[in-house]
Amino acid sequence: MAYKLVISPLVEFTVRFSVKDGAKDRTFAFKMRCQRTDVEAFRRSMQESSETLGDLLRGFLASPALGLQMVEWVGEPILVDEVGNPAPAGAEAFAHLLTLDGMLQHVFAAVADANSAKGKLGN
């Protein structure tokens, strides 16, 4: 007998992060959407690869099967254009965010978390 999940194949989640702005921490966030995926299979394949972690993560996040999209900013955006207007959420803004140190790993962790089952308190 064949079984299938009765949950959406799409996963939406918020990526929250903070960066130093001078001596002060500033918090930012954006929403993403992707196809439900087997993150554990990707983790297993990482162990067999000779590629760098950064290259592996970039490949995974850019995978058409994952279909990762930046949907919208949550609160104040961290990116503005040359005249100071907020940059629209999307592929170009997401590519620029990935230039921040640690953002690649942070987004991967958010994708993994969003695709994972979680325990519920009070079970």
N, CA, C and O of each residue as an XYZ file, in Angstrom:
492
protein
N       0.849     -1.173      0.000
C       0.000      0.000      0.000
C       0.896      1.238      0.000
O       1.888      1.295      0.727
N       0.544      2.212     -0.808
C       1.320      3.442     -0.884
C       0.746      4.466      0.090
O      -0.469      4.587      0.245
N       1.624      5.181      0.725
C       1.221      6.225      1.658
C       1.743      7.565      1.168
O       2.709      7.629      0.408
N       1.095      8.629      1.608
C       1.599      9.968      1.314
C       1.299     10.865      2.504
O       0.352     10.636      3.257
N       2.123     11.885      2.655
C       1.911     12.862      3.721
C       0.687     13.711      3.401
O       0.419     14.015      2.238
N      -0.048     14.088      4.431
C      -1.239     14.913      4.236
C      -0.950     16.370      4.588
O      -1.853     17.129      4.942
N       0.316     16.744      4.486
C       0.731     18.119      4.751
C       1.254     18.724      3.459
O       1.632     18.008      2.532
N       1.272     20.018      3.410
C       1.681     20.737      2.208
C       3.121     20.409      1.819
O       3.976     20.248      2.689
N       3.394     20.308      0.518
C       4.775     20.125      0.075
C       5.591     21.415      0.170
O       6.811     21.399      0.003
N       4.906     22.536      0.440
C       5.597     23.814      0.616
C       5.813     24.097      2.091
O       4.949     23.821      2.924
N       6.968     24.647      2.403
C       7.307     25.019      3.771
C       7.645     26.506      3.774
O       8.464     26.949      2.970
N       7.030     27.282      4.662
C       7.362     28.697      4.817
C       7.925     28.901      6.211
O       7.442     28.311      7.177
N       8.943     29.734      6.312
C       9.613     29.945      7.594
C      10.301     31.303      7.605
O      10.543     31.910      6.562
N      10.607     31.757      8.805
C      11.285     33.042      8.985
C      12.728     32.792      9.390
O      13.009     31.956     10.249
N      13.633     33.519      8.767
C      15.052     33.485      9.123
C      15.339     34.761      9.905
O      15.224     35.862      9.368
N      15.711     34.611     11.166
C      16.043     35.758     12.019
C      17.546     35.746     12.277
O      18.150     34.690     12.465
N      18.139     36.938     12.282
C      19.574     37.019     12.535
C      19.914     38.388     13.097
O      19.135     39.334     12.983
N      21.070     38.477     13.696
C      21.534     39.781     14.180
C      22.957     40.004     13.696
O      23.717     39.060     13.479
N      23.292     41.260     13.534
C      24.638     41.669     13.124
C      25.051     42.867     13.972
O      24.214     43.623     14.465
N      26.346     43.015     14.127
C      26.862     44.182     14.836
C      26.776     45.401     13.926
O      27.157     45.347     12.757
N      26.279     46.483     14.470
C      26.245     47.773     13.789
C      26.983     48.721     14.717
O      26.381     49.330     15.601
N      28.292     48.845     14.513
C      29.125     49.549     15.480
C      29.239     48.687     16.723
O      29.680     47.540     16.643
N      28.852     49.217     17.856
C      28.924     48.468     19.112
C      27.590     47.807     19.454
O      27.484     47.106     20.461
N      26.586     48.026     18.629
C      25.227     47.583     18.948
C      24.811     46.411     18.061
O      25.136     46.386     16.874
N      24.086     45.430     18.636
C      23.500     44.347     17.857
C      22.189     44.827     17.252
O      21.368     45.443     17.933
N      21.996     44.538     15.950
C      20.725     44.843     15.283
C      20.139     43.548     14.755
O      20.850     42.714     14.194
N      18.839     43.387     14.939
C      18.156     42.175     14.532
C      17.350     42.426     13.262
O      16.693     43.456     13.114
N      17.417     41.465     12.356
C      16.695     41.532     11.085
C      16.053     40.169     10.834
O      16.400     39.181     11.481
N      15.116     40.127      9.888
C      14.469     38.858      9.549
C      13.853     38.942      8.156
O      13.527     40.020      7.659
N      13.707     37.786      7.555
C      13.017     37.682      6.277
C      12.337     36.320      6.196
O      12.752     35.368      6.857
N      11.286     36.236      5.376
C      10.554     34.991      5.193
C      11.030     34.296      3.923
O      11.359     34.928      2.920
N      11.052     32.967      4.010
C      11.452     32.143      2.871
C      10.414     31.058      2.651
O       9.606     30.755      3.528
N      10.457     30.478      1.456
C       9.575     29.377      1.088
C      10.414     28.368      0.316
O      11.289     28.740     -0.466
N      10.134     27.074      0.546
C      10.818     26.030     -0.220
C       9.942     24.790     -0.283
O       8.925     24.691      0.405
N      10.354     23.849     -1.119
C       9.699     22.551     -1.179
C      10.142     21.730      0.021
O      11.294     21.819      0.446
N       9.245     20.941      0.563
C       9.618     20.023      1.642
C      10.707     19.098      1.091
O      10.589     18.590     -0.024
N      11.759     18.884      1.870
C      12.899     18.125      1.379
C      13.476     17.225      2.462
O      13.204     17.412      3.648
N      14.262     16.263      2.052
C      14.918     15.340      2.977
C      16.290     15.897      3.323
O      17.275     15.593      2.651
N      16.356     16.702      4.359
C      17.607     17.342      4.766
C      18.606     16.303      5.254
O      19.810     16.462      5.053
N      18.127     15.248      5.889
C      19.033     14.204      6.387
C      19.766     13.518      5.239
O      20.943     13.185      5.375
N      19.092     13.301      4.116
C      19.763     12.701      2.952
C      20.880     13.622      2.464
O      21.953     13.155      2.084
N      20.625     14.927      2.476
C      21.667     15.869      2.085
C      22.839     15.811      3.060
O      23.996     15.816      2.639
N      22.549     15.757      4.352
C      23.621     15.680      5.356
C      24.471     14.426      5.153
O      25.695     14.475      5.276
N      23.825     13.311      4.845
C      24.591     12.080      4.593
C      25.478     12.234      3.364
O      26.624     11.782      3.365
N      24.960     12.866      2.318
C      25.754     13.054      1.095
C      26.935     13.992      1.332
O      27.956     13.886      0.653
N      26.802     14.909      2.292
C      27.902     15.827      2.618
C      29.117     15.045      3.106
O      30.252     15.414      2.804
N      28.892     13.978      3.850
C      29.988     13.196      4.418
C      30.784     12.474      3.344
O      31.959     12.166      3.545
N      30.157     12.202      2.204
C      30.819     11.476      1.124
C      31.445     12.401      0.086
O      32.105     11.925     -0.837
N      31.255     13.684      0.214
C      31.711     14.637     -0.795
C      33.083     15.203     -0.455
O      33.467     15.306      0.710
N      33.805     15.563     -1.506
C      35.095     16.223     -1.308
C      34.989     17.739     -1.488
O      35.988     18.450     -1.378
N      33.784     18.231     -1.762
C      33.578     19.672     -1.911
C      33.666     20.364     -0.554
O      33.507     19.732      0.490
N      33.922     21.677     -0.585
C      33.937     22.441      0.664
C      32.508     22.573      1.186
O      31.544     22.445      0.432
N      32.390     22.827      2.477
C      31.074     22.998      3.089
C      30.309     24.126      2.407
O      29.123     23.986      2.108
N      30.988     25.243      2.163
C      30.340     26.378      1.511
C      29.787     26.023      0.140
O      28.663     26.397     -0.195
N      30.575     25.299     -0.660
C      30.112     24.903     -1.993
C      28.922     23.945     -1.905
O      27.970     24.055     -2.677
N      28.986     23.008     -0.960
C      27.877     22.072     -0.778
C      26.594     22.801     -0.382
O      25.526     22.530     -0.931
N      26.703     23.726      0.574
C      25.522     24.452      1.027
C      24.963     25.341     -0.077
O      23.747     25.417     -0.257
N      25.846     26.016     -0.818
C      25.380     26.849     -1.935
C      24.640     25.996     -2.955
O      23.582     26.390     -3.448
N      25.192     24.827     -3.273
C      24.541     23.924     -4.226
C      23.178     23.460     -3.734
O      22.213     23.426     -4.498
N      23.103     23.103     -2.457
C      21.836     22.658     -1.883
C      20.803     23.773     -1.913
O      19.670     23.552     -2.342
N      21.176     24.965     -1.465
C      20.227     26.078     -1.403
C      19.790     26.535     -2.791
O      18.689     27.064     -2.948
N      20.647     26.337     -3.809
C      20.320     26.755     -5.172
C      19.602     25.655     -5.961
O      19.194     25.877     -7.101
N      19.450     24.490     -5.367
C      18.850     23.345     -6.052
C      17.432     23.655     -6.535
O      16.595     24.107     -5.754
N      17.159     23.413     -7.824
C      15.787     23.618     -8.317
C      14.764     22.752     -7.573
O      13.615     23.161     -7.409
N      15.170     21.568     -7.125
C      14.252     20.692     -6.390
C      13.822     21.333     -5.066
O      12.694     21.135     -4.615
N      14.721     22.098     -4.449
C      14.386     22.777     -3.199
C      13.497     23.986     -3.471
O      12.579     24.268     -2.702
N      13.766     24.695     -4.556
C      12.939     25.841     -4.929
C      12.910     26.942     -3.882
O      11.866     27.550     -3.644
N      14.048     27.199     -3.258
C      14.122     28.180     -2.177
C      13.893     29.588     -2.713
O      14.524     29.996     -3.688
N      12.987     30.330     -2.074
C      12.665     31.698     -2.479
C      12.596     32.601     -1.262
O      12.045     32.227     -0.226
N      13.159     33.790     -1.397
C      12.981     34.823     -0.381
C      11.650     35.501     -0.693
O      11.457     36.028     -1.789
N      10.728     35.485      0.282
C       9.362     35.947      0.042
C       9.169     37.408      0.427
O       8.638     38.197     -0.354
N       9.603     37.767      1.645
C       9.396     39.137      2.109
C      10.288     39.432      3.305
O      10.772     38.523      3.978
N      10.494     40.715      3.555
C      11.192     41.160      4.752
C      10.228     41.111      5.924
O       9.023     41.297      5.755
N      10.750     40.865      7.090
C       9.975     40.975      8.325
C      10.564     42.159      9.070
O      11.708     42.103      9.520
N       9.797     43.225      9.204
C      10.329     44.432      9.832
C      11.250     45.184      8.891
O      11.096     45.136      7.671
N      12.199     45.871      9.475
C      13.138     46.705      8.721
C      14.105     45.847      7.906
O      14.749     44.958      8.464
N      14.223     46.097      6.585
C      15.188     45.332      5.792
C      16.622     45.784      6.069
O      16.865     46.938      6.420
N      17.550     44.870      5.908
C      18.968     45.185      6.110
C      19.582     45.762      4.833
O      20.684     46.310      4.874
N      18.891     45.647      3.713
C      19.411     46.130      2.432
C      18.603     47.315      1.922
O      17.375     47.324      1.998
N      19.307     48.310      1.402
C      18.668     49.450      0.748
C      19.386     49.702     -0.578
O      20.518     49.258     -0.775
N      18.719     50.416     -1.481
C      19.366     50.768     -2.745
C      20.235     52.008     -2.562
O      20.376     52.520     -1.452
N      20.809     52.479     -3.649
C      21.761     53.601     -3.567
C      21.156     54.903     -3.079
O      21.893     55.785     -2.640
N      19.828     55.057     -3.140
C      19.195     56.270     -2.620
C      18.539     56.059     -1.262
O      17.917     56.975     -0.723
N      18.675     54.853     -0.706
C      18.171     54.595      0.635
C      16.813     53.927      0.722
O      16.293     53.723      1.819
N      16.225     53.579     -0.430
C      14.939     52.879     -0.420
C      15.148     51.404     -0.083
O      16.149     50.818     -0.497
N      14.220     50.793      0.662
C      14.365     49.371      0.982
C      14.464     48.510     -0.275
O      13.697     48.693     -1.221
N      15.398     47.586     -0.282
C      15.537     46.662     -1.407
C      14.373     45.681     -1.381
O      13.996     45.199     -0.313
N      13.802     45.380     -2.536
C      12.715     44.393     -2.540
C      13.246     43.007     -2.204
O      14.361     42.653     -2.587
N      12.448     42.229     -1.491
C      12.811     40.847     -1.209
C      12.814     40.076     -2.519
O      12.002     40.348     -3.404
N      13.707     39.133     -2.646
C      13.777     38.324     -3.861
C      15.158     37.735     -4.047
O      15.998     37.781     -3.148
N      15.381     37.183     -5.221
C      16.619     36.464     -5.510
C      17.858     37.352     -5.383
O      18.875     36.922     -4.838
N      17.779     38.584     -5.882
C      18.936     39.474     -5.822
C      19.281     39.853     -4.383
O      20.449     39.853     -3.997
N      18.259     40.175     -3.597
C      18.488     40.513     -2.186
C      19.039     39.295     -1.437
O      19.960     39.428     -0.631
N      18.480     38.111     -1.701
C      18.938     36.900     -1.031
C      20.395     36.608     -1.369
O      21.175     36.252     -0.486
N      20.769     36.753     -2.634
C      22.166     36.534     -3.037
C      23.097     37.486     -2.293
O      24.194     37.100     -1.889
N      22.661     38.718     -2.115
C      23.492     39.688     -1.400
C      23.596     39.329      0.087
O      24.662     39.479      0.684
N      22.504     38.858      0.683
C      22.533     38.449      2.091
C      23.528     37.311      2.321
O      24.177     37.245      3.364
N      23.641     36.421      1.340
C      24.546     35.282      1.497
C      26.019     35.695      1.528
O      26.882     34.867      1.816
N      26.316     36.963      1.234
C      27.697     37.432      1.333
C      28.085     37.751      2.779
O      29.267     37.917      3.079
N      27.089     37.838      3.685
C      27.390     38.061      5.105
C      28.011     36.799      5.691
O      27.511     35.697      5.463
N      29.086     36.951      6.436
C      29.720     35.795      7.073
C      28.713     35.036      7.926
O      28.012     35.633      8.743
N      28.642     33.733      7.738
C      27.774     32.879      8.537
C      26.354     32.754      8.031
O      25.619     31.885      8.499
N      25.933     33.600      7.080
C      24.536     33.573      6.626
C      24.208     32.277      5.886
O      23.105     31.749      6.032
N      25.130     31.767      5.111
C      24.905     30.526      4.371
C      24.543     29.389      5.327
O      23.567     28.671      5.109
N      25.328     29.234      6.374
C      25.070     28.182      7.361
C      23.777     28.458      8.132
O      23.036     27.532      8.459
N      23.514     29.720      8.417
C      22.312     30.102      9.161
C      21.046     29.773      8.354
O      20.071     29.264      8.907
N      21.063     30.065      7.055
C      19.905     29.771      6.211
C      19.728     28.260      6.097
O      18.602     27.766      6.158
N      20.827     27.517      5.933
C      20.713     26.055      5.874
C      20.076     25.521      7.153
O      19.197     24.661      7.096
N      20.512     26.026      8.303
C      19.938     25.580      9.579
C      18.446     25.896      9.643
O      17.670     25.099     10.170
N      18.037     27.044      9.116
C      16.617     27.413      9.114
C      15.815     26.489      8.199
O      14.702     26.092      8.544
N      16.375     26.143      7.030
C      15.715     25.202      6.119
C      15.563     23.847      6.804
O      14.492     23.242      6.766
N      16.645     23.374      7.432
C      16.618     22.076      8.114
C      15.573     22.082      9.226
O      14.811     21.126      9.366
N      15.534     23.146     10.011
C      14.580     23.243     11.111
C      13.142     23.261     10.589
O      12.265     22.598     11.145
N      12.908     24.021      9.525
C      11.555     24.133      8.974
C      11.062     22.808      8.401
O       9.855     22.566      8.367
N      11.972     21.947      7.950
C      11.606     20.673      7.348
C      11.565     19.528      8.365
O      11.271     18.391      7.997
N      11.853     19.808      9.619
C      11.935     18.768     10.634
C      10.681     18.708     11.492
O      10.041     19.725     11.761
N      10.346     17.496     11.915
C       9.265     17.336     12.886
C       9.776     17.807     14.228
O      10.968     17.692     14.513
N       8.892     18.335     15.056
C       9.287     18.854     16.363
C       8.392     18.243     17.435
O       7.219     17.948     17.204
N       8.971     18.068     18.587
C       8.179     17.613     19.730
C       7.286     18.731     20.220
O       7.559     19.903     19.962
N       6.255     18.396     20.903
C       5.345     19.400     21.447
C       5.309     19.229     22.952
O       5.125     18.119     23.452
N       5.484     20.325     23.673
C       5.417     20.258     25.130
C       4.040     19.806     25.574
O       3.031     20.198     24.988
N       3.999     18.994     26.593
C       2.723     18.548     27.134
C       2.261     17.228     26.559
O       1.148     16.784     26.840
N       3.110     16.587     25.749
C       2.725     15.257     25.209
C       2.625     14.254     26.319
O       2.316     13.088     26.071
